[in-house]
Amino acid sequence: MPKAGKRRWSSDEAVLYINQFRSVWIEPPDLLAVCADRLGLTGKVRCGQGECGACTVILDGKAVNSCMVPAARVEGRRVVTIEGLKTAGKPHPIQQAFIDAGAIQCGFCTPGMILSAKALLDEKPHPTREEIRTALAGNLCRCTGYVKIEQAVELAARALSLTEGGETDEDGR
């Protein structure tokens, strides 16, 4: 780590802002390694190939597979993980909708599904079923067959529309 007052940058160092602007010096090659290994954010699992969507995070408002994002490319950008959604120990309305709709089975895909849903609902508060399917297409679920997950996103959209304008703040709350 550079000494105070002297910033030395190389390809393996960066300052990242994850969830509530938490600043971290890193060396791992990808954002998933930073979140899971360096910060201990346990909502991330690994396929390491961008195939499953379980490691999804929201990067500048867009759902991305964190295992495919080089950590150095995240410098100065906003990252929200599943751990960044809850407020005061309560689930985010999207998390609650997944619980209420019975869309959580084994839990492998749940963080990625919820963050993909959040990115969609932040951009499009009242999506069609087809838009929901498209937004969730990069997330694999081996348990539910997707129907309950799609219903959970619709339930979340309704719940969020009942709150102040249906929007969440910049930090994902």
Disulfide bonds with the S-S distance in Angstrom:
none
